[in-house]
Amino acid sequence: MHPIDFQNELNPEQLSAVTHGEGPQLVLAGAGSGKTRVITYRVAWLVREVGIDPTSIVAVTFTNKAAGEMKERVERLLELQPLPTFVGTFHRFSLRLLRRHGQRVGVRPGFAIFDTDDQITMVKRALEEENLAESSFQPRAVLGAISAAKNRLLDPQTFEAQADGFFQRRVAQVYKTYQQMLVRSSGVDFDDMLRLSVQLLAENEDLRERLHDRIHYLLVDEFQDTNHAQMRMVREIVGEGGNLTAVGDEDQGIYRWRGADLDNVLSFEDIFPGAELRKLERNYRSTQTILSVAGKLVAHNRKRREKTLWTDGETGEKVEPTRRDDQDEARWCRTARQPLRPLAAFGHGHPGAHQRPDPPSRRSSCGRHPLRPGGSGPRVYERLEIKDLLAYSRLLRNPGDNFRRCVSSTGPPGDRRCHPGDARARSERARRILWEAFEQSDFASVPSRSACSNGSAS
């Protein structure tokens, strides 16, 4: 086992955060200052230098990709594979809790997880049941309101009591129906995974104490992106003065539109009394000129904590501000295409190869060299036949799964004998689960397996 030279592999500010002792700490990590390095090295320091059992450490972040990269880095540092430390997303942590203890909050162990497409479909059915037109109540807008309510830990009854205005009162009706459909389908959506996990820990002291006994150190990445539900989960896991390391940067908080609460960073010491505050201000990514300009711009933000990024690298070229519309940008791109041509050799990871996904980027073509997004066609899990296969597999595992995609599948063109939508309609009228409706159906008229399979992907 190779030793880790913490003193030489970390700068003084990083080392201070990595070797923090007991209690909560907030690490304000500016862009390019090595925040992920702090988390991975802290896990390694706790295991190697303090002797903490790696199974009693939990590190959470926001995407599976970030969690995978973080886990690989810790595995390399500790030379442990597979790593016994939990490194994953908030939702994966919640999933484990609910799979094991979800029955305490009314969730069956084999519950299905509804993705965005499933949620939109269910909202449309809830709107139909409440006699509300999609033209007046856009399903995505309604789903967004329901999601915001769940992120604030509001169940349908509480949201209805607090509803203010015509739109919110109608959303409250849809929320109630939508949630009833979820329960009948033995399903949860992504927001429920957080909401129900918080409810589970808040209402069950024995389970909360078991969690405190098992998890001695919690590390949270991208803390500025946490919403109310995630902050409540953090508090339930670590308690009042628990060993929490929160790493984030309120200047990079761009997800308020989906519920992120910057007050989780700004009021950290009020939420966790006695917490230590540390700042990572040394930047390893940009020139000093870029850092100075960015610093002056972000200084105008009202909700932020003071920090000044610096680098001991080169000063860099002078920044030249410019203002362009789409056509100006296209003309500039055409003029500058020669120096930009080497970027074509880089993949999507190169900063110069990024393409904005909004429509203007499609118009900003370089004259005779239009921007062409790579890849085409549906992704594997968006293909109809794959969705059908997965949906029927889920139905076999979870007979209560009334509302998944399988109920929209079609058989051979013009032949409704393979169409499970009729069984779904019967199940909804009788308030039974879909499987029971299938059991009471007349399968004598159903054509052979080959006849059904020939049109399953249509």
N, C-alpha and C positions, 0 to 999 in steps of 0.2 A: 504494500500500500504506500503510495507516494505521499509525502507530506505536502501540506498546502501552506505556502508562504503568504499569509494574510497581510503582513506588514508591507511587503514589496508589491503585491498584486493589487492593492487597493490604495487610493489616495486617502489622506487623513480624514476627510469628511465621510467617505464611504466606510472606512474602518470604524469610525465612531458609531455609525448606524448598525454595522454588522455585529459589533461586539457589545451592543446595548444589553444591559442586564435584565432585571425583572420589570414588569409594568408596561403600560402602553407607550408607544412613540409614533410620532408622525414625521415622515421623511418627505420634505418638499423637494422633489427631484425635477429640476428644469430639463428641458429637452436636450437629449444627447449627453446627459450627465451620468449615465450608467445605473439607472434605477433597477433594471432587471438583474444586474450584477450584484446589487445590494441584497436582493431577495435570495438569489441562489447561493451567494457566499454566506449569508446569515444562516441558511439551513445547514450548510457545510460546517460552519463554526459551531453551531449548537450541537451537532452530532459529534464532530471530531474533538473540539476543545472543551465543551461543557459536559459531554457524555450523555446527551439527551437521546432517548429512544426515538429513532426516526418515525415510528408509527404514531408518536404523540405530537407530531408537527403537521399542520395543515397549511397549504398555500393555495390561494384562490385568485383567479383572474377572470377575464371576460370572454375570451374566445378559446376554442379548442386548440387552434394553431398556436396561440401564445402559451397555453398551458403545456402543449407538447414540447415546444422549444425550451421552456423553463425546466421541464422534467429531464430532458436530455442533458442539459447543462449541469443539473445537480447530480445526475447519474455519473457524468464524467468526473466531476469534482470528487465525489465520494467513492467512485469505483464500485458502485452498487447497482446491480441490474438483475431483476427489476427493482426499482426503487420502492421501498415500503411506505414512504411518505406520500400522503395524498396531495397531489398537485392537479388541480382541475378548475372547472368553472363553478360559479355559484349554483348553477342549475344541476350540474352533475352531483355536487354535494347534496343538494336538496333531493335529487332522485334517490340517492342511497338511503336518506332518512325515510322518505315516504315508502320505499319498497319494503323497508323493515318494520316501520311503525305507523304507516299511514292509516291503518284501520282505526287508530285512536281519533282521527279527524274525519272518519267516514270514507276513506279511500281504500279500495280493494287492492290487494298486493299485486295483482296482474294488470293494473290500470294501463290504459293506452295514453300516449302523449300526442296531443293534437298540434300539428304544425300550422303555419299561417293559412295555407290553403284550406285545411280542415276548418279552421276558425271562421274564415270568410263564408264558407258554405253553411256553417251552422248559424252564423249571424243572419244570413239571408233567410234561412228557414224560420228563425225566431221573428224576424220582421214580418214574414208572411203570416205567421201564427198570430201576431199582434195587429194584423191588418194595417201595416205601415208600408208605404211605397218606398222602394229603393231610390226612386228619383228624388224624393224629399229627404231620405235618410240614407246617405251613402254608406254601404256596409263597412268600408274601411274606416270612415270617420266614426261610426258607431263602435267598431271594434277598438279603435284608438281610445275612445272615452272609457270603455269597459276596462281596457288594459291600464289606463291611468288610475282608475278606481282601485284595481287590484294592487297596483304598485303602492298605493296609499293604504293598503290593507283593509279596504272597505268591502264587506260582503254585500250582496244585493239589497238586503234589508236596510243596512246602514246607509248605503248610497242613495236609496230611495228616500230615506228620511232627510237627507241633506240636499237632495236635488233642488236646483234653483233654476227656474226658467223652463220654457216649453221643451226645448231640445233635451235637456238633462232629464226631465220627467219622463219623456218617451224612451230615452236610453235606459233609464231605470227599469222600465217595463221589459225592454228587450234583454237587459242584463239578467233579470230574474228568469226569464224563459230560457235564455242561453245557458245559464248555470244548471237549470233543471235538465236540459238536454245532455249536458256534460255528465251529470250524475247518472242519468239513465244509461249512458253509454259507457260507464265505468272509465271515464277519461278525465284528464287534466290538461290544461294548456300551460304554456311556459310561465305565465304570470301566476297561475295557481301553484306551481311548484314552489315558488318563493313564498307566496301568501300562506299556503297550508303548512309549510315547514316552520314558519314563524309561529303560526297558531299552535302547531304541535309542541314546540319547545316552550312557548309561553304558558300553555295549559297543563303541562305535565312536568312537575318539579322533579320527579324521580328520573325521567329521561334527561332532563337538563343537567342534573347532577352527574349522571353517568357520562354525559358528554364532557363536562368540566373535568372529570377524573381522567378521561382518555385524551383530550386535546389540551396540551400544556402551552403550545405556541401557535398562534394564528398569524399568517402573513397575507396581506391583501395588496395586490397590484392594481394600478390604475384607479386609485381610491376616489379620484375626482368624478368617476363615472358611476359611483354607487347611487342608487335611489333609496327612497325611504325604507322599502321592504328589505333591501340588502343590508342597510345599516342596522335595522332591527335584528336581522339574523346575526350580524357580527356581534352585537351586544348580548344576544342570547347565548352565543357560543363562548365568549370570553368572560362575561360577567362585568362587574364594575371596574376592577383594577387588574384585569387579566393581561396576559402577555401578548399584546397586539402590536404588530408592526404594520403600519399603513403607509404605503408609498404612493405618491401621486403629485399632481401639479395642477392647481386650479386654473392656470393660464392655458392649459390644454383641454379644459372642460368644454366639449362641444356637443354633448348629448343631453342637454337640458330638455330638448324637444321630446325625448323618450323617457323622461322622468328623473334624470340625474340631478342630484341636489348638491350644489357647491357648498352649502352650509355644513355638509359633513366634513369638509376640509376646514372651512373658515371657523367653525365652532368646535373643533376637535377637542380642545382642552376643557371646554365646558361639558362636553359629553363624557369625556374620560378625564376626570380631575387628576392632577399630578402627572399628566403625560409630558414626555420630553418632545421638544421640537428641534428637528435638525434640517439643514438645508444643503442640497447638493447643487452648487452653482458653477462648478467647473465643467465646461462643455468640451466634448471630444469630437464634435461633428462639424462645426461651422467656423468661419473666420470671425475675427473680432468685429469687423465692419457689419456683418450680418447680425451678430448678436446685439450690437449697439442699436441698430435700426429697429430690430424686433423688440428690444427692451423699451425703447421710447414709444413705440406704438402700443404695446400691451400695458404700459403704465397708465393709459387712459381708462383701463377697465376699473369699474368701481368696486367690484367684489373680488379682491385678490389680496394676497399676502406679499409683502415686499421681498424681492430677491433680485439679484443682479448677476446675470450669466457672464462668464468671462472665459477666455482661453489663453494658453501660453503659446498657441500656434501663430500662424501668419496673420497679418492685418487684413489682407484681402483687397480686392478691387473696390472702388467706390460704387455705391449703389445708385443706379439711375432710375428714378421713378418714372412711370409712364402710364398713360390711360388710353385704352384701346377698346373699340367695340369688336364684334366678331369679324367684320370685314378687314379692319385695320390689322387684327391679329393674323388673319390669313395672308395679307400682303407682307407683313413683317416676316412670317414664317417662310414665305417664298423667297424673300431677299436673303434670309439667314440660313437657307437650307444647306449650304455647303458646310459651314462649321457644325451644323447639327447632324450631318449625315452619319458621323461615327456612332451616334446613339442607336442606329439601327442594328448595331452588332450586339446590343445589350438586350436582356430579357425584360420581363415585366417588373423585376425587382429594381431596375435602375431608375433613379429619380427622374431622369429626363425622358423616360419611356412611358410615364404615366399618362393616361388619357382620361379626361373628365367624362363621366357617364351621362352628363346632361346633353340635351339636343344641341345647344350652341357648339359643343365640341365637334359635332358631326359637320357643322357648317364651316368650322375653321380648318379648312383643308389647305394644303400648301400648293395652290394652283393646280398643276397637273398631277400632284401627288397627294390624293385624298387620304385621310386617316381611316384605316380599316381595322376595326376591332377584331382581335384574333378569336378563332373558334366560332362554331355555328351549330344550330340545332339544339334540342333539349338535352340537359344533362341526364345522366343515367337514371337517377331517381325521379326524374320528371317525365320519363317515358310512360305512356299509358299502360303498356303491358307490365312494366315493372311495378307501377302503382297498383294495378289489379292484383298481381301476385302477392305483394306485401299486404294489401288490404285483406285479401281472403285468408292469408296466414294469420293476421291479427284477429280476424273474426273467429278462427278456430281456437286461438289461444284465449280470446276474450269474447265469449258469446254475447255479452252485453253491448258490444261495439256497434250500435245501430247506425251511426252517422258517418262512418268512414267512407272512403272513396268507393268501396266495393258496391255500395248501394246505388251508385250512378253508372256502373258498368253496363255495357250493352252486349247482347248476344248477337247472333247472325242478323244482318240487316232485314228488317221487316218481321222478325220472329221474336215475340216478346216472351216466349216460354222460358228463355234463359235470363230474363230481366229480373233482378232481385228488388227493383224499386217497388214492384207491386207488393212483395212481402213486407217491405219497409212501411208502405202506406198502411197495410193491415196492422202491423205492429204498433204504429203510432196511434191509429184509431182506438185500438184496444189497450193502449198503454202497456204493451208487452215488449219484451226485448225481441230483436230481429230473429234470433235463433229459434224462439218458440213459434214465431210465425212460419218459419221454414218447416218446422216439424209438423205443423198442421196443414201444410200445403199439399196439393195433389201433384206428386212428382211423376205420376204415370204418364203425363203428357210431355214431360221434359225430353228433348231429343238426346241422342247419344252424346258422349263426351266429345267426340271429334266434331260434331256439328256445332257445339258451343264453343269449342276452342278455336274453330276456324275464324270466328268473328270477334274473339275476345280483345284483340288489339285495335279493333277498328274505332 
